[in-house]
Amino acid sequence: MRSIPQIRRSPDHSTRRSRRAVQAAAAAVVAGALTLTACGGGDDDKGGDGGKATESSGAGSVTLPKLDGASLEVAAVWTGAEQANFKKVLAEFEKRTGAKVTFVPAQDPIINFLGSKIAGGAPPDVALLPQVGAVKQAVDKGWAKPVGPDAQAQLTKNYAQGWQDLGKVDGKQYAVYYKAANKSLVWYNTKVFENAGAKEPKTWKEFLATAHTVYDSGVTPVSVGGADGWTLTDWFENVYLSQAGPEKYDQLAQHKIKWTDPSVKDALTTLAQLWGDKNLIAGGPDGALQTEFPASVTQTFTGGDQPKAGMVFEGDFVGVNIAETKAKIGTDAKVFPFPAVGDKAPVVSGGDAAVVLKDSKAAQALLTFLASPDAATIQAKLGGYLSPNKNVPESAYPNAVQQAIAKALIAAGDDFRFDMSDQAPQAFGGTPGKGEWKDLQDFLKNPKDVAGTQAKLESDAAAAYKG
């Protein structure tokens, strides 16, 4: 992940201990390695491996039981290439155990989706939850089952303590973080930058200057997937973490300070420098609000010398969507760390955690598999994926860019900041058309209304945290 100033799950842990040192070190790894930009060519640059990742790896590093006749349903909100790649992981589990696994497409908010399934008496056996808050809700509702001893052994062997702790509620392990995300990256079309004479910016001031340089060359600089509110929370979190600092970030994440705090005003005012300039956003604010995340990526890397945008901000998983175009990561598509707004460049991370909802030998075996290097290595080879599993070999990632991102994540160890909205109650931080998602969409539409946006954010946060 990024320079990973992420946040521990337990609010009573110190937030200061060696964080700045770790952040600086990880940022250096990311910045240095990302600008290496993998040498292009070959399927690997598009995240492909010729299908080899789906081949059985025999016994692998983990022993799995024979489950002939068993069947499992696995639910996640993943779509498109991300879903297709995960299905290849499930296919390997089927091959090694004899179990039959069905992928169940879920909708956001996944807690509501699972609630309806449970109420109907047909919950999936395992669910991948994209928020820390959702894991806690699943436990509080009595849905999630504790992680079994075999999966726990894999967690202990393969994960830093910080990632294990994120899957705990009241000290008990309920979740396995299968997928991680570095959400502090800006991907750009190299041809656009070359034609404009633009360089990779390191600060927010330089970022805005680069955006204007790209605009002057005849290409709209920034693509924003505003139809998906979660992308806007990631914009806010990166600006806020860099500008306000990790201690304030922790306080706001836990709602120990209000969204009417001056630090929030500063972050929104900074965002408005970009969002308030319709020339800098592809389609202007109205167009951005109609652009879903996948399209925000693909429109940046299609269209030859005249794409709809020159840059797009989002996590390492952007690689999956780039792979759906003809662009090759490392040549046509390159990446730089989110620019520093304050003293340090931000590093925000996210992740998806597997939990058992219907306890069985097969469900626990799947969690064991997902906690092993075997499962993560399969998906790592396919691109657009990042694992917090420290025993996944760097060579599994298909190009130097993704290898550098993975190396920085593992090097961060226990010190990292987790996506703020993913820590919040789902009613505030994880529901389409409501809470923070909706409030920031409204702000994208009217970036002049900083005070009104703060008031609405605080009202929605107060209600969700109280609930």
N, C-alpha and C positions, 0 to 999 in steps of 0.2 A: 504494500500500500504506500501511500504517500509518505511523508515524513511523519507520519502517523501520530499526531497528537490526539489520540482517541481517549475515550472515557471508560473508566472502569464501571462495572455494574453497581458496585456497592458505594453509596454516596459518602460513606464515612472514611473511605480510603483517601490518603493524601493525593492531591492533584498536582503537587509541585515537584515531587521527588524525581529528579533527573529528567523531567519531561523535556525541558528545553534542549538538553544535550542530545537526548534521543531524537527529538524532532529535527534538530539541525543535522545530525548524522544521517537520518533517513532521507531528509530532503536532499542532501548532497548525493546520496546514492541514486535517488530518483532523477534528479536534475541531470547528473552526469550521464547516467545510463540512458535516459530517454533521448538526450540529444545525440547519442550514438546512432539512433534510428537505424534499426536493422538493415543490413544490406538486402536489397530487394530480390525478387524472383522466386519462382517455385510456388507450389501449393501451400507451403508452410506459411508464407507471408499472408495468406488469406485465411489462415486458421485451419487448413485442411491437412490430413495426413494420409490421404488415399484410402481411407476406410480401415486402416490398420488398428486404429484405437478400439474397434469393436471386436477384435479377435480375442479369444479367450487367452488369459495369461496363466492358465493352469492353476496351480494351487495358490499362486500369488503370495502376498506377505501375510495374509490373514486366513485362518481356517474357518470355513462356513459349513453349517450343517446341511445334510441332504433334506430337501423339503418337497419331494415329489408329491404332487396332489394338493399342495398348499396354494392359496391364491391371495394376492394383496392388491389393495388400491392405494395409490399414492397421489395426493393432491398438491398442486402448486399453482401459482399465478403465472408461471412462465408460458410464453407463447413463442411462435416462430422458431428461429434457429436455436434459441436457448432451450426450448422444450424438446426439440428434435435431438439435440446433443445429450440432454439428460436421459432421454429414452434409450440412448446407446449404453449408458451406464446401467440402467435397469435391465437391458438385454443381457449384459454380462452377468448380472446377479442371477437372472433366470438360468443362464447357461451353467453357472457353477453350482446352483442349488436345486434346480428342477422346479422351482416355484414359478407360478404364473403371476406377472405383475401388470396391472392396468394403470395407466396414467389418467388422472381425473383433472381436467382443466378447471381451475378455481377462478373466482372473480374477487376483486378488491371491494370492500375490505374482507380479507379471507376469514376473519373471525365470524363475521355475519354469515358468510357462505358455509362455514363449518357448523355454525349454530343451526342453520336450516337442515343440514344433513343429519345432524345428531337428533334434532327434534323429529325428523322423519324416520329415525331408527336405522339409518344407513350411513354412518360416518366412515370416511376412508380410514384405512389402517394406520397410515403415516401421512403427515402433512409437513410441507416446507413453509415455515413462517418467516416473513420478511421483516419483522420488527421485534425488538426485544420486548416491547410492550405487549405484543401479541402472544409471546411465549408466556408471560406472566398472566395474561388474561386466560389463556388455555388452562393454566394450572389452577388459577383461582376458581374457575368454573368447574373444576374437577374432571376436565377432559383429558389432559395430558397425563401419561404414565411415566414413572421414573425410568431412567436409562438402566438397562441391565448390566451385569458384571462384564460380559464380553465387550460390549460397546464402551463401557467405562475404561476397560483396559486399553483399548485403542486410543481413547481420548488422552489418557495419562501418558501414553507412549508418544503420541504424534502431535499434541497441541500444547502451546504455551498456556500457562495458568490463566492468563487474562481471557483467552478465548473459551476455556472451560468455564470460567466464572460467568461469562455472559449467558451460558445455558443453564445456570442454576437459579432456583427460586427458593428463598429461605434455606440456603445451604445445601439443597438437594439437586442433583443433576437431572434435568428433564429434556435437554436439547443437545444436539450435535450440530455445530456450525459447519455445514458442508460447503458453503459458498461464501466468499468474501468479496468485497468491492473496494477499490481505491476510487473515491469519488472526488478527487482533486486533480483532474486532468483536463486539458484543453487539446482537442484533436484538430488538425488543420490540413487543408488541401495544399500540398507543396507547390503545385503549379500556380495556384493563385498567389501564394506568398512570393514565389519567384518573379512572376509577372509584375507584382506590385513593388518589389524590392523591399518587402517586409521582413523583419527579423523576429525571432521568438522573444516575447517580452518577459521580464522577470518581476515587474511591479505593476500595480493597477494603473498607475499613470502611464506606463509604457504600453500596457494592454489597450487602453483607450486610444493612444496615439497610433498603435498598430492597426486598430480597427478603422481609424480615419484614413490611414494610408491605403488599406485594402479598398475602402469605399471610393477613394479618389481614383483607384485603378479601374473602377467600373463594376465591382462585385460587392454585393451587400456582405458585410463582414461576419455577422454572428447569427447562427441558427439557434432558436430557442424552442424546445418542445413544450410549449405552455399549455397544451391541451391535457397534459399529464401533470397534475399539480406537484407531484413529488420532485420533478426536476427543478421546480422553483424553490422548494425547500433546500435543495442541495446548493443552489446558487447562494441563498441567504446564509447557510451554515458556513460555507467557505469564506465569504466576506466577513461574517461575524467572528469566526474563530481567529482569523488573522488580525482583524482590527481590534476586537475587544480582549482577546487573549483567552487561554485555556480555563482560567479560574471563572471568569464571567460565563464562558461557554457551559461549564458544568452547572453553574447556578441557574442559568436560564433553562438548561435541559431538565433540571429537577423542579423548575418553577419556584425556585427560592428567590428569584428576582422577577419582577413583572415585565411583561412585554412593552409596557410604557416606560421602561428604563431608558435613560439617554443613550446607552450603548446600542439599543435596538434602533433608535432614531438615526444614529450615525450609520449603521449598516444599511438601513433602507435608503438613506440619502445617498450613500455610495452606489448602491444598486441602481438608483434612479438616474445616475449619470449615464448608464448604458441603456436601461429600459425606457428612459424618457426621451431618447433620441431615435425617432422612427427610422432614420437613415441607417442606423447601425444594426437593426434587427430585421431579419428576413421576413418580409410580409408586414412589417410594422407590428405593433402590439396585437392588433386584431388578427393578423395572419398567424402570429406565434401562438395565440390562444386556440387556433384551429389546427395546429401542427402537433401530432402525437410524437412521442419520443423516437420511434424507429425512423419516421420520415425526417425528423430533424437531423438525423445522421446521414441517411442516404442522399438527401438533397444537397449535402455538403460535398459528396464525393461522386456525383453524377452531373452530366451536363458539360463535359469537356472543360474548356477554358472559361466557361460562363456558368458555373453552378449557381444555385440559388443563395449559397452562403460560402464563406471561406473558412469558417471555424465553427466548431460545436463543442460545448462543454458537457462533459459527463464522465462516468467512470470507465474503468478498464474494459467493462462489458460492451463498450461501444464497438470493440473489435468484431463482435458477432454481426452487427449490422453493417459494418464496413465490408465484411466478407460477402454480403449479399450484393455488393456492387463489383465493378471491375477493378476498383482501386486495391493496391497492395500496401499493406502496413509496412512502413520502413522506407518506402519509396514515394508512392503517391499520397500516403497518409502518414503524417508524423504527429508527435504529441509533445506538449510541454506542461510542466506543473502549473497548477492554478497560481496566478500571480499574487505576490505578497501585497496585501492592502496595508498591513501594519509592519511590524519589525520582521515577522517570520511568514514564510509561505505556509498556507494551511494544509492540513492533511486530515481529511474526513474519510471514515470508512463505514461500510455497511456490511450486511451479511444475511444469509438465509439459513435458518436452523431447522433440522429435522426433528419432529416429535412423534411419539407413538400415541395414537388415540384409541386403538383397539389392541390390547396387549396380547401377544402370541409369540411363539418361538420364531415364526417367520418375520414378524414385524421387528423384533429385537435383532434378528440376523441382518435385516436390511440396515438398521442403524449401525450395527457393527461394521458392515461393509462400507457405509458412507463415511465412517470415522477412520477408515483405513486409507493408506496411500493408494491402494489399488483403484478404488472408485474415482478419486480425484485425478489420478494420472490419466485415466481414460478421457475425462472431459477437458483436462488441461491441454492435451494434444489437439483437441478440436478448436481451440482458440476462443477468445472472448470470455474467459473464465479465470478466476483466481481462487486459490484454496488457502485457508489458514493452516492447513496441515503441513508441518515443518519437514516431514519426510517425503514429500512429493519432490522428485528431482527437478532442478531448474531446467534440465534438458528436455523435460516433458512439454514445456511451453514452446510454441511453434516459432517464435522469433525473438530477437534480442530485446525488443521493446517490452514484450510481455515477460520475458525472463527477468528484466531489470525491475519491473513492477513487483513481481513475485518475491524477488530477493529483498527488496525494501520492506515488504510486509513482514516477512519472517524475521528480518534483522531487527525489527521494532520490538520483538518479544512481547512483554506484558504491557508495554506503554503505548497506548493508542487512544484516539478519540472516536467514539462511535456516533454514527448519524443521529443528530439531535431529534429529528421528527420520529425516528424509529424507536427512540426511548420513551416517547410520549404516549399517553393513552391513545388508542387507535382512533377514538372519536375526534381527537385534535390533530394528530400527526399522520394518520394513515387512511383517511376516508375521502374518496372522490366527491367533490362538490360540497365539502364541509370543512370546518376548522381551518387549519393552517393552509391546506391546499387551496381552498377557495379564497381565503383572505389574500394570499399572495398572487393568485390569478387576478383578483380585483385590483391589486396593486400594480401588476403588469399593465393592466388596462388604463390605470390612472396613477402613474408614479408620483404625481404632485401631492397626493393625499397621504403624506407620511403619518401625520398625527391620527387621522381617521383609521388608517391601517393598523397602527399600534393599538388603538382602543379596541378594534374588532378582534385582533389577535389575543389581547388580554382577556376580553370577555369570553371568547371561545375556550381559551386555555383554562381559565378559572373554572368554568363549568365542567370541563373534561377531567381535570385533576381532582376536583371535588367529588365527581361521580366515581 
